[in-house]
């Protein structure tokens, strides 16, 4: 109840429910593993073990707020990888990401990004 009360304040709103189910996210993660490391390489096996482990740690979670947070984290991880790959292929995006990363490490950010 306390967590729900935190989200009901005037300054924060509850996170929107994630539209993907846990099983869809699990499959998306495994598709990404197949994309990153096809076959049965040591890298592929390690990534599969990591994905299975992360989902297994959360299998007993029943709190809807926690479930939504976990699903949002999985989507964020997938999105971050896709952005990283796009930056590697697009020179303009890649240089903007590098500049942002460098500025962040220095403690400044460019609000024009």
Buried (B, 14 or more C-beta within 10 A) or exposed (E): EEEEEEEEEEEEEEEEEBEBEBEEBBEBBBEBBEEEBEEEEEEBEEBBEEBEEBBEEBEEEEEEBEBBBBBBBBBEBBEEBEEEEEBEEEEEEBEBBEEEEEEEEEEEEEEEE
